[in-house]
């Protein structure tokens, strides 16, 4: 798969339909940063008239996971990836358009090089921050990704 926002959004439709139907969309992707947006709407709301926390988590995880997937593809190695842990902090009701940004692409490079050179699995904590259209932070989420070389078959 080529890594572009449109290809990742198509991937969402087929492989992560709950994120797609909740309105999560990748907006930009580069070697060090990924941005995704999601708009608060009836379909993804909680009883308190704001965005359900799990929808925010889907968008935030996508910004970290897209970077990991892209870096694995660039390595041309057979590497598995899995979320091992996550932490969340919600600081304001999420309403309107929320943009999640992860800027940890360089950290992934180091972890992938280490797993390739040592053959040992690595873990890396990656952060995604959700900002509303007024510029206020609504949430911050961290995901611990585990990567390791797959056994040769």
C-alpha positions as CSV (number, residue, x, y, z in Angstrom):
1,X,0.0,0.0,0.0
2,X,1.2,3.5,-0.9
3,X,1.1,5.8,2.1
4,X,-1.1,8.9,1.4
5,X,-4.1,10.4,3.2
6,X,-6.5,9.1,0.5
7,X,-5.0,5.5,0.6
8,X,-5.1,5.5,4.4
9,X,-8.8,6.7,4.4
10,X,-9.6,3.8,1.9
11,X,-7.8,1.5,4.3
12,X,-10.0,2.8,7.1
13,X,-13.2,2.0,5.1
14,X,-12.2,-1.6,4.6
15,X,-10.1,-2.5,7.7
16,X,-11.4,-0.1,10.4
17,X,-15.0,0.7,9.4
18,X,-16.0,1.9,12.9
19,X,-13.4,4.7,12.6
20,X,-14.4,5.5,9.0
21,X,-18.2,5.7,9.9
22,X,-17.4,7.8,13.0
23,X,-15.8,10.4,10.7
24,X,-12.1,9.8,11.3
25,X,-10.0,11.0,8.4
26,X,-6.3,11.3,7.8
27,X,-5.5,14.8,6.6
28,X,-1.7,14.8,6.2
29,X,1.2,12.4,6.5
30,X,4.9,13.0,6.4
31,X,8.1,11.2,7.6
32,X,7.7,12.7,11.1
33,X,4.1,13.7,11.5
34,X,0.5,12.5,10.9
35,X,-2.7,14.5,11.3
36,X,-6.2,13.2,11.4
37,X,-9.5,15.0,12.0
38,X,-12.9,14.0,13.3
39,X,-16.0,16.2,13.7
40,X,-18.4,15.9,16.6
41,X,-21.7,14.8,15.2
42,X,-24.8,12.9,16.4
43,X,-23.3,9.5,15.4
44,X,-20.2,9.8,17.5
45,X,-21.5,11.7,20.5
46,X,-21.8,10.7,24.2
47,X,-24.7,11.5,26.5
48,X,-23.0,14.8,27.5
49,X,-23.3,16.3,23.9
50,X,-19.6,15.9,23.1
51,X,-17.5,13.4,21.2
52,X,-17.3,9.9,22.7
53,X,-13.9,9.2,24.2
54,X,-13.5,6.0,22.0
55,X,-13.9,8.1,18.8
56,X,-11.1,10.4,20.0
57,X,-9.0,7.3,20.8
58,X,-9.5,5.9,17.3
59,X,-8.4,9.2,15.7
60,X,-5.4,9.5,18.0
61,X,-4.3,5.9,17.6
62,X,-4.5,6.3,13.8
63,X,-2.0,9.2,13.8
64,X,0.5,7.0,15.7
65,X,-0.3,3.7,13.9
66,X,-0.1,5.3,10.4
67,X,3.4,6.5,11.1
68,X,4.4,3.0,12.4
69,X,2.9,1.3,9.4
70,X,4.6,3.7,7.0
71,X,8.1,3.3,8.7
72,X,7.8,-0.5,8.7
73,X,7.0,-0.4,4.9
74,X,10.0,1.9,4.3
75,X,12.3,-0.5,6.2
76,X,11.4,-3.3,3.7
77,X,11.6,-5.7,6.6
78,X,8.9,-8.1,7.9
79,X,8.0,-6.4,11.2
80,X,4.9,-6.9,13.3
81,X,3.3,-4.1,15.3
82,X,0.8,-4.1,18.2
83,X,-0.5,-1.6,20.7
84,X,0.6,-2.8,24.1
85,X,-0.7,0.0,26.4
86,X,-2.4,3.4,26.2
87,X,-2.9,6.4,28.4
88,X,-5.5,9.2,28.0
89,X,-6.2,12.6,29.4
90,X,-9.3,14.6,28.6
91,X,-9.1,18.3,29.4
92,X,-12.1,19.8,27.6
93,X,-15.3,18.7,25.9
94,X,-14.6,17.7,22.4
95,X,-17.1,19.5,20.1
96,X,-16.7,20.8,16.5
97,X,-13.8,19.7,14.4
98,X,-10.9,18.0,16.4
99,X,-7.5,17.6,14.8
100,X,-5.2,14.9,16.3
101,X,-1.5,15.3,15.6
102,X,1.4,12.9,16.3
103,X,4.9,14.2,15.6
104,X,6.9,11.1,16.7
105,X,8.1,9.8,13.4
106,X,11.8,10.1,14.3
107,X,11.3,8.0,17.4
108,X,10.0,5.1,15.2
109,X,13.0,5.3,13.0
110,X,15.3,4.6,16.1
111,X,13.1,1.8,17.3
112,X,12.9,0.1,13.9
113,X,16.7,0.3,13.4
114,X,17.3,-1.1,16.9
115,X,14.9,-4.1,16.3
116,X,16.6,-4.8,13.0
117,X,20.2,-4.5,14.4
118,X,19.5,-6.5,17.6
119,X,16.7,-8.8,16.5
120,X,15.0,-7.9,19.7
121,X,11.5,-6.4,20.0
122,X,11.2,-2.8,20.9
123,X,8.5,-0.7,22.5
124,X,7.9,3.0,21.9
125,X,5.5,5.4,23.5
126,X,3.9,7.8,20.9
127,X,1.8,10.8,21.7
128,X,-1.2,12.3,19.8
129,X,-2.8,15.6,20.9
130,X,-6.3,16.6,20.0
131,X,-7.0,20.3,19.4
132,X,-10.4,21.9,18.7
133,X,-11.0,24.6,16.1
134,X,-10.4,27.3,18.7
135,X,-6.9,26.0,19.3
136,X,-7.7,24.5,22.7
137,X,-6.4,21.1,23.7
138,X,-9.3,18.6,24.3
139,X,-7.3,15.4,24.8
140,X,-3.9,13.9,24.8
141,X,-3.3,10.2,24.3
142,X,-0.2,8.0,24.4
143,X,0.1,4.6,22.8
144,X,2.8,2.1,23.5
145,X,3.6,0.3,20.3
146,X,5.5,-3.0,20.3
147,X,7.4,-3.9,17.2
148,X,9.4,-7.0,16.4
149,X,10.9,-8.8,13.5
150,X,8.7,-11.7,12.3
151,X,10.3,-15.1,12.0
152,X,11.5,-16.0,8.5
153,X,9.3,-18.7,6.9
